Each structure stands twice: as C-alpha cells, then as structure tokens.
C-alpha cells in the first residue's frame, strides 16, 4: 500500500511538470518582411525552434514558461513574453543598428525609442495583411545593454 501511494504521488508530480502547450506564429521585421531562419530560444539557451521560409514557426512551451528569445544575425535579439492564453504569436523584430561614439545610456535611450514602435509596426502589419490579429497577444520586454 505504501509503495502504491508513493507510485501515485510520483506520477502526479511528474505529470504536473510535464505539461506543455504549442504556440504557432509568424516573425517579421520592421519593414513588414517575413523572416526565415529566426532562432527561438528559451532563456536557458535551449533552442525551441526556427522560423520557416515564410516566417512561420511552431514551438512547444512548458505551461510555466512564458518568456522566449528571438534571435537572428542582423536583427536585435528580442525577449518576448507569450502569455498562457496566447497560442498564435505574431512577433516583430527590429533591424540591428550601429551606435558609434555614444555612451551606453544614450544607446539604450535610442534603442528604447525604436523599441516603443513595435506596437505600431504590428498594427501596420495587420493593415497590410502580414498579421491576422490587430493587437498582439505577446508582450515585448526591453533589455538594456
């Protein structure tokens, strides 16, 4: 009886932590072009997926994890929170910029100014037909250098 109780307890414990959800979506740049080959990582550097030729992706996330990292050469890496209710993520990435002869504070201020345009870019992508939702269900997270 004691072994049966321990066995049931272990199954319940591991099944609670083994649950995941599938998130599909599309990645574009600020010029509304689909981005193939964007790598998607968890914050512990585990690769979750790569976007296809049309910028579409499909990843599996644990129910407890919401933040992922989108990264591609030539683009600013972007931390994105994908809430549990969001199963179709539409993500905009900014083109990388070079900031010469500026202090780190000035660079972060310029980056943040560009970062604030992501919501408007998402709406423009919806108007052009690149995205299917007018408002994004993902939340962009600004990370200063």
C-alpha positions as CSV (number, residue, x, y, z in Angstrom):
1,X,0.0,0.0,0.0
2,X,2.8,2.4,0.9
3,X,4.5,1.6,-2.5
4,X,1.3,2.3,-4.4
5,X,0.9,5.6,-2.6
6,X,4.4,6.6,-3.5
7,X,4.0,5.5,-7.1
8,X,0.7,7.5,-7.5
9,X,2.4,10.6,-5.9
10,X,5.4,10.4,-8.3
11,X,3.1,10.1,-11.4
12,X,1.1,13.1,-10.2
13,X,4.2,15.1,-9.6
14,X,5.9,14.4,-12.9
15,X,2.7,14.8,-15.0
16,X,2.1,18.2,-13.5
17,X,5.5,19.4,-14.6
18,X,5.5,17.7,-17.9
19,X,2.6,19.6,-19.4
20,X,3.3,21.9,-22.4
21,X,1.5,24.0,-24.9
22,X,2.0,24.5,-28.6
23,X,2.5,28.1,-29.8
24,X,2.4,28.9,-33.5
25,X,3.1,32.2,-35.1
26,X,5.0,34.4,-37.6
27,X,8.0,36.6,-37.4
28,X,8.5,39.8,-39.5
29,X,10.9,42.7,-39.4
30,X,10.1,46.4,-39.1
31,X,9.8,46.7,-42.9
32,X,7.0,44.0,-42.7
33,X,9.1,41.3,-44.5
34,X,8.8,37.7,-43.3
35,X,11.9,36.5,-41.6
36,X,13.1,32.9,-42.4
37,X,15.7,31.3,-40.1
38,X,14.9,33.2,-36.9
39,X,16.1,31.1,-34.0
40,X,13.8,30.9,-31.0
41,X,15.4,30.1,-27.6
42,X,14.3,29.7,-24.0
43,X,16.1,31.9,-21.5
44,X,18.3,29.0,-20.5
45,X,19.7,28.9,-24.1
46,X,17.7,25.8,-25.2
47,X,16.7,26.1,-28.8
48,X,12.9,25.8,-29.2
49,X,12.6,26.2,-32.9
50,X,13.4,28.1,-36.1
51,X,11.1,30.1,-38.4
52,X,10.3,28.7,-41.8
53,X,10.7,30.4,-45.2
54,X,7.5,32.4,-44.7
55,X,8.5,33.4,-41.2
56,X,6.1,31.0,-39.6
57,X,7.1,28.9,-36.5
58,X,5.8,26.3,-34.1
59,X,7.3,25.8,-30.7
60,X,6.4,23.8,-27.6
61,X,6.5,25.7,-24.3
62,X,6.0,24.4,-20.8
63,X,2.9,25.9,-19.1
64,X,5.1,27.6,-16.6
65,X,7.4,29.4,-19.1
66,X,6.3,32.4,-21.0
67,X,9.5,34.3,-22.0
68,X,11.4,33.3,-25.1
69,X,14.2,34.9,-27.1
70,X,14.0,35.6,-30.9
71,X,17.4,36.0,-32.5
72,X,18.8,36.3,-36.0
73,X,22.0,37.8,-37.4
74,X,21.4,41.5,-38.5
75,X,18.5,41.9,-36.0
76,X,18.3,43.0,-32.4
77,X,17.5,40.0,-30.3
78,X,14.1,40.3,-28.7
79,X,12.8,39.0,-25.4
80,X,9.1,38.2,-25.7
81,X,6.5,37.1,-23.1
82,X,4.0,34.7,-24.6
83,X,1.1,34.5,-22.0
84,X,-0.5,31.2,-21.4
85,X,-3.7,32.2,-23.3
86,X,-1.7,33.2,-26.4
87,X,-1.5,30.3,-28.9
88,X,-0.8,32.4,-32.0
89,X,2.2,34.7,-31.5
90,X,2.9,37.4,-34.1
91,X,6.3,38.9,-33.5
92,X,8.1,42.0,-35.0
93,X,11.9,42.2,-34.8
94,X,13.9,45.3,-35.2
95,X,16.9,45.6,-37.6
96,X,20.2,45.9,-35.8
97,X,21.8,49.3,-35.6
98,X,25.3,50.5,-35.0
99,X,25.8,53.2,-32.4
100,X,29.2,54.8,-32.7
101,X,30.7,57.3,-30.3
102,X,27.7,57.2,-27.9
103,X,27.6,56.4,-24.2
104,X,25.7,53.2,-23.1
105,X,23.0,55.4,-21.6
106,X,22.5,57.2,-24.9
107,X,22.5,53.9,-26.8
108,X,19.8,52.4,-24.5
109,X,17.7,55.6,-24.9
110,X,17.9,55.3,-28.7
111,X,17.2,51.6,-28.6
112,X,14.2,52.1,-26.3
113,X,12.8,54.8,-28.6
114,X,12.9,52.3,-31.5
115,X,11.5,49.6,-29.2
116,X,8.4,51.6,-28.4
117,X,7.4,51.5,-32.2
118,X,6.8,47.7,-32.1
119,X,3.1,48.0,-31.3
120,X,2.5,50.5,-34.2
121,X,4.5,48.2,-36.5
122,X,2.3,45.3,-35.5
123,X,-0.8,47.3,-36.4
124,X,0.7,48.3,-39.8
125,X,1.5,44.6,-40.4
126,X,-2.2,43.8,-39.7
127,X,-3.3,46.5,-42.1
128,X,-1.0,45.2,-44.8
129,X,-2.3,41.6,-44.2
130,X,1.0,40.2,-42.8
131,X,-0.6,39.5,-39.4
132,X,-4.1,38.1,-38.6
133,X,-4.6,40.0,-35.4
134,X,-4.9,43.8,-35.0
135,X,-3.5,43.6,-31.4
136,X,-0.6,41.3,-30.4
137,X,-1.1,38.9,-27.6
138,X,2.7,38.9,-26.9
139,X,4.4,41.4,-24.7
140,X,7.8,42.7,-25.7
141,X,10.4,43.0,-23.0
142,X,13.1,45.7,-23.3
143,X,16.5,44.5,-22.1
144,X,19.1,47.3,-21.8
145,X,22.7,46.5,-22.7
